[in-house]
Amino acid sequence: MFYSRRAWVREKECRVCGRKSRVISESVGVCAECLRDDPRNAEIALETHRETRAKFSLPPEPPRDPKGVLCGLCALDCRIPEGGKGFCGLVENREGRLVRLAGTPYRGVLEWYYDPLPTNCVAEWFCPGCTGLGYPKYALSRGGEYGYQNLAVFYGACNLDCLFCQNWHYRSLAAKVSPVMSAEELASKAHSRVTCICFFGGDPSPQAPHAIATSKIALGRAGDRILRICWESNGQWKAPLLRKAAELSLRSGGIVKFDLKAWSPGIYKALTGIDVGPLYENVKLVAEMMDERPEVPLVTASTLLVPGYVDEEEVRMIASFLASLNPDIPYTLLAFHPDYVMYDLPPTSKKHAEAAVKAAREEGLTNISIGNAWLLSNYY
């Protein structure tokens, strides 16, 4: 969980093809080309996932016991064995009965804080609270909502296991199942100076019932005043719950942000520890709702430009998919910095970012932004 420039400049070797490069990570163990050529090579990276998750007493992989109890809350569809836990760590099988330790309307594992507006979220370049887009229906002013706040809700569980996770401490919250708060109590934090609630983490999807209940209570109390509901998620939802979440955003002026880690199945699994699953179908589901509210984009997407892995080829395929749904979907390309166990890669190169922007534009997307641009330099 620490990094140095010495690790950035050292060449590492792909355990499949033997190629050496500064932008191969030892935590992954395989180069992008070998992961794209054969997704089964992601099994090498799963060694790191299993090792690091054990430190937090989390299951090494989504349980698939044919005799286990189906959780069914998120897209992973864990089948949990007797005495075992779901991948998120918040669901247990006790004597054949599913027990939800958190994620219900009565109990959510989370941290929260007030974030002054305008804030620095990924959607800041078109968010009503930061820009006034959608004024007067969805924003209080034509510019940023100075003097108001975002209620930021950090959920302490996730259904991915990203090796580059910048919010990796959520694992400690999941392991302790603490701190906890009911939806009723959390909704009470949305006072009259709060104009948006943003659910992130971790990820809100493993605790979707808690987040949805919080949103409904808070919106009910807000009455006619502006209170936007926003989500930052990896997209691994069950479709019915995702639709409910998106509808809350749609009517409140909020935004659903999908963090699209990669396109190629091998790269996605190596970096996150799970299969792509229904992710892109879920993006399509929400994108089909965009025309119902043209004033503020309902959907946005982001991709972290991981050196050596999430290159312009990955971005091109993601952008092509997004453009096929709606070419006006805002797309943010985020600069990477070393974190968690991917400490041996440098921050994103400026050349890498420029190539990714070019690829996204060539595929037809019209709204593209580079986030964390100050991190960019000539690293590789």
C-alpha positions in Angstrom: 0.0 0.0 0.0 3.1 2.2 -0.4 4.8 3.2 -3.6 8.0 4.8 -4.8 9.5 6.0 -8.1 11.9 3.1 -7.8 9.0 0.7 -8.4 7.8 2.8 -11.4 11.1 2.6 -13.3 11.8 -1.1 -12.8 10.8 -3.4 -15.5 8.5 -6.3 -14.6 8.0 -9.5 -16.5 4.8 -11.1 -17.9 4.5 -14.6 -16.5 2.9 -15.8 -19.7 4.9 -14.3 -22.6 8.0 -13.2 -20.8 7.8 -9.6 -22.1 9.3 -7.0 -19.8 7.9 -3.5 -19.3 7.7 -0.7 -16.7 3.9 -0.8 -17.2 3.4 -4.5 -16.2 2.3 -4.8 -12.6 3.6 -7.6 -10.4 0.2 -7.6 -8.6 -1.4 -8.6 -12.0 1.5 -10.7 -13.2 0.3 -10.7 -16.8 0.5 -8.1 -19.6 -2.5 -6.6 -21.3 -1.9 -8.4 -24.6 -1.9 -11.8 -22.9 -5.1 -11.0 -21.0 -6.8 -9.9 -24.2 -5.6 -12.9 -26.1 -6.8 -15.4 -23.5 -9.0 -14.3 -20.6 -8.0 -17.4 -18.7 -4.7 -15.8 -18.0 -6.5 -13.6 -15.5 -6.3 -16.6 -13.1 -2.7 -15.5 -12.4 -3.9 -12.1 -11.1 -6.5 -13.9 -8.9 -3.6 -15.1 -6.8 -3.2 -11.5 -5.6 -6.9 -11.0 -5.1 -7.1 -14.1 -2.9 -4.1 -13.1 -0.8 -5.2 -9.5 -0.2 -8.8 -10.3 0.6 -7.7 -12.9 3.2 -6.2 -10.0 5.2 -9.7 -8.6 5.6 -11.4 -12.0 6.2 -13.3 -11.6 2.9 -14.2 -14.5 0.6 -11.5 -15.0 -2.0 -14.0 -15.1 -4.8 -17.8 -15.0 -5.3 -19.0 -18.3 -3.7 -20.6 -20.7 -6.2 -21.7 -23.6 -3.9 -24.4 -25.5 -5.8 -25.9 -26.4 -2.4 -25.5 -22.9 -1.1 -28.2 -20.3 -0.5 -28.6 -17.7 -3.3 -28.2 -14.1 -2.2 -29.5 -12.5 -5.4 -29.1 -8.9 -4.2 -26.5 -7.8 -6.7 -25.2 -9.1 -10.0 -22.7 -11.5 -8.5 -25.5 -13.9 -7.5 -23.4 -15.5 -4.7 -24.4 -19.0 -3.7 -23.2 -19.0 -0.1 -22.2 -22.3 1.6 -23.2 -23.2 5.1 -21.2 -21.0 7.5 -19.9 -18.9 4.6 -20.2 -15.3 3.5 -21.0 -13.5 0.3 -18.3 -11.8 -1.7 -19.2 -8.4 -0.2 -18.8 -9.8 3.4 -22.2 -8.5 4.5 -24.3 -11.7 4.0 -24.0 -15.0 5.8 -25.5 -18.5 5.5 -26.4 -19.6 9.0 -27.9 -23.1 9.1 -29.3 -22.7 5.7 -30.8 -19.3 6.4 -29.6 -16.1 4.7 -28.6 -13.4 7.3 -27.9 -9.9 6.1 -25.5 -8.2 8.5 -26.0 -4.9 6.8 -27.5 -3.4 3.6 -31.1 -3.4 4.8 -33.1 -0.2 5.4 -32.5 -0.7 9.1 -28.7 -1.2 9.0 -26.1 0.1 6.6 -22.3 0.0 6.9 -21.1 3.4 5.9 -19.4 6.7 6.7 -20.8 10.0 5.7 -19.8 13.7 5.6 -20.8 17.0 4.2 -19.0 18.1 1.0 -19.3 21.8 0.2 -20.7 22.7 -3.2 -19.4 23.1 -5.8 -17.5 19.9 -5.2 -14.9 17.9 -7.2 -17.0 14.8 -8.1 -16.4 13.2 -11.5 -19.5 14.8 -12.9 -18.6 18.3 -11.7 -18.2 19.6 -15.3 -22.0 19.3 -15.9 -23.5 18.6 -12.4 -26.4 21.1 -11.6 -24.9 21.8 -8.2 -21.5 22.7 -9.7 -22.6 24.4 -12.9 -26.3 25.4 -12.6 -27.3 23.1 -15.5 -31.0 22.5 -15.3 -31.8 25.8 -13.5 -34.3 26.5 -12.1 -35.9 23.0 -12.0 -32.8 21.1 -10.9 -30.4 23.8 -9.6 -30.7 26.7 -7.2 -28.6 29.1 -9.2 -27.2 29.5 -12.7 -23.7 28.9 -11.3 -22.4 26.7 -8.5 -24.6 26.3 -5.4 -22.1 28.1 -3.1 -23.1 27.8 0.6 -24.9 24.5 0.1 -23.7 20.9 0.6 -23.6 17.4 -0.8 -24.3 14.6 1.6 -21.6 12.2 0.7 -22.3 8.6 1.7 -19.4 6.2 1.6 -20.6 2.6 1.8 -18.4 0.1 3.5 -18.7 -2.8 1.1 -18.1 -3.6 -2.6 -18.8 -6.4 -5.1 -15.5 -5.8 -7.0 -12.0 -6.2 -5.7 -10.0 -3.6 -7.7 -6.2 -4.0 -7.2 -5.8 -0.2 -7.8 -8.6 0.8 -5.3 -8.2 4.3 -4.1 -10.9 3.8 -1.4 -9.5 0.5 -0.3 -10.2 1.2 3.4 -13.9 0.2 2.7 -12.7 -3.4 3.3 -12.0 -2.6 6.9 -15.6 -1.4 7.4 -16.9 -4.6 5.7 -14.7 -6.8 7.9 -15.9 -5.0 11.1 -19.5 -4.5 9.9 -19.1 -1.0 11.4 -20.0 1.8 11.7 -23.7 1.3 11.0 -26.6 3.6 10.5 -30.3 3.1 9.6 -31.8 4.7 6.5 -34.0 6.8 8.7 -31.0 8.2 10.6 -29.0 8.8 7.5 -31.9 10.6 5.7 -32.1 13.0 8.7 -28.6 14.3 7.8 -30.1 15.8 4.6 -30.9 19.2 6.2 -32.2 22.3 4.3 -28.7 23.3 3.1 -28.1 19.8 1.5 -29.1 19.9 -2.2 -27.7 16.5 -3.3 -27.0 13.1 -1.9 -24.2 11.0 -3.5 -23.9 7.3 -2.8 -20.5 5.8 -3.5 -17.9 3.7 -1.6 -17.0 0.8 -1.9 -20.2 0.6 -3.9 -23.8 1.2 -3.2 -25.0 -1.9 -5.0 -24.4 -4.5 -2.2 -26.4 -2.2 0.1 -28.9 -1.0 -2.5 -32.1 -1.4 -0.3 -30.5 0.8 2.4 -29.6 3.5 -0.2 -32.9 3.4 -1.9 -34.8 3.6 1.4 -32.6 6.6 2.5 -33.4 8.4 -0.8 -37.1 7.9 -0.5 -37.2 9.2 3.1 -35.0 12.2 2.3 -37.0 13.1 -0.8 -40.3 12.8 1.1 -39.0 15.2 3.8 -37.6 17.6 1.2 -41.0 18.2 -0.4 -40.6 20.7 -3.2 -37.1 21.8 -2.5 -34.2 20.7 -4.7 -32.6 17.4 -3.5 -30.7 15.5 -6.2 -30.0 11.8 -5.8 -26.7 10.7 -7.4 -24.9 7.4 -7.6 -21.2 6.4 -8.3 -21.1 2.7 -9.0 -19.3 -0.1 -10.7 -22.6 -1.1 -12.3 -22.9 -4.6 -10.9 -26.5 -4.3 -9.9 -29.6 -6.4 -10.2 -31.7 -4.7 -12.9 -34.9 -4.1 -10.9 -32.9 -2.3 -8.1 -30.9 -0.3 -10.6 -34.1 0.8 -12.3 -35.4 2.0 -8.9 -32.2 3.9 -8.2 -32.1 5.5 -11.6 -35.7 6.6 -11.4 -34.9 8.4 -8.1 -32.1 10.2 -9.9 -34.3 10.9 -13.0 -37.0 12.7 -11.1 -34.7 14.6 -8.6 -32.2 15.9 -11.2 -29.5 13.5 -10.1 -26.9 11.5 -12.1 -26.0 7.9 -12.4 -22.3 7.4 -12.9 -20.9 4.1 -14.1 -17.3 3.4 -13.4 -16.3 1.2 -16.4 -13.0 -0.5 -15.5 -12.3 -2.2 -18.8 -13.9 -3.8 -21.8 -11.9 -6.9 -22.4 -13.0 -9.8 -20.2 -9.5 -10.8 -19.2 -8.4 -7.3 -18.3 -11.6 -6.6 -16.4 -11.3 -9.8 -14.3 -7.6 -9.4 -13.7 -8.1 -5.9 -12.3 -11.3 -6.4 -10.4 -11.4 -10.1 -9.5 -14.8 -10.8 -11.1 -16.3 -11.3 -14.5 -17.8 -8.4 -16.5 -21.3 -9.9 -16.0 -24.3 -7.7 -16.9 -22.4 -4.4 -16.5 -22.9 -3.1 -20.0 -26.5 -4.3 -20.1 -27.1 -2.2 -17.0 -25.5 0.8 -18.6 -27.9 0.3 -21.5 -30.9 0.0 -19.2 -30.3 3.4 -17.6 -29.2 5.1 -20.9 -32.5 4.2 -22.4 -34.1 6.6 -19.8 -32.0 9.6 -20.8 -34.5 11.1 -23.3 -37.1 11.5 -20.4 -35.0 14.3 -19.0 -32.9 16.1 -21.6 -32.0 19.1 -19.4 -29.4 17.2 -17.3 -27.7 14.0 -18.5 -28.9 11.1 -16.5 -26.0 8.9 -17.3 -22.3 9.5 -17.2 -19.4 7.1 -17.4 -15.7 7.2 -16.3 -12.7 5.0 -16.9 -9.4 5.0 -15.0 -6.5 5.0 -17.4 -4.4 2.3 -15.7 -0.9 2.3 -17.4 -0.2 -0.8 -19.4 -3.8 -2.2 -19.0 -6.5 0.3 -19.7 -5.1 1.7 -22.9 -6.6 3.5 -25.9 -7.8 0.1 -27.3 -9.9 -0.5 -24.1 -11.2 3.1 -24.2 -12.1 2.8 -27.9 -14.3 -0.2 -27.3 -16.0 1.4 -24.3 -16.5 4.6 -26.2 -17.9 2.8 -29.2 -20.5 1.1 -26.9 -21.4 4.3 -25.2 -21.8 6.2 -28.5 -24.1 3.4 -29.8 -26.4 4.2 -26.9 -26.2 8.0 -27.0 -23.2 10.0 -28.4 -23.9 12.7 -25.8 -23.2 10.6 -22.8 -20.5 12.5 -20.8 -17.3 10.4 -20.5 -14.5 11.2 -18.1 -11.1 9.7 -18.5 -9.4 9.6 -15.1 -5.6 9.8 -14.5 -4.3 6.8 -12.4 -2.0 7.1 -9.5 -0.4 4.2 -7.6 -2.6 2.9 -4.8 -3.5 -0.2 -2.8 -1.5 -3.1 -4.3 -0.8 -1.6 -7.7 2.0 0.5 -6.3 4.5 -0.4 -9.0 2.9 1.5 -11.9 3.5 5.2 -12.6 0.8 7.7 -12.9 -0.9 8.0 -16.3 1.2 9.5 -19.0 0.0 12.6 -20.8 0.5 10.8 -24.1 -1.6 7.9 -22.9 -4.5 10.3 -21.9 -4.3 12.1 -25.2 -4.5 8.9 -27.2 -7.5 7.8 -25.2 -9.3 11.0 -25.8 -8.6 10.8 -29.5 -9.9 7.2 -29.6 -13.1 8.1 -27.7 -13.8 11.0 -30.1 -13.1 8.8 -33.2 -15.8 6.4 -31.9 -18.4 9.2 -31.9 -18.6 10.5 -28.3 -19.1 14.3 -28.1 -18.6 15.1 -24.4 -15.2 13.9 -23.1 -13.2 15.2 -20.1 -9.9 14.4 -18.5 -10.1 14.2 -14.7 -7.1 14.6 -12.4 -5.2 16.1 -15.3 -2.6 17.5 -12.8 -1.3 14.0 -12.4 -0.4 13.6 -16.0 3.3 13.8 -17.1 5.8 12.0 -19.3 6.2 8.9 -17.2 6.3 6.4 -20.0 
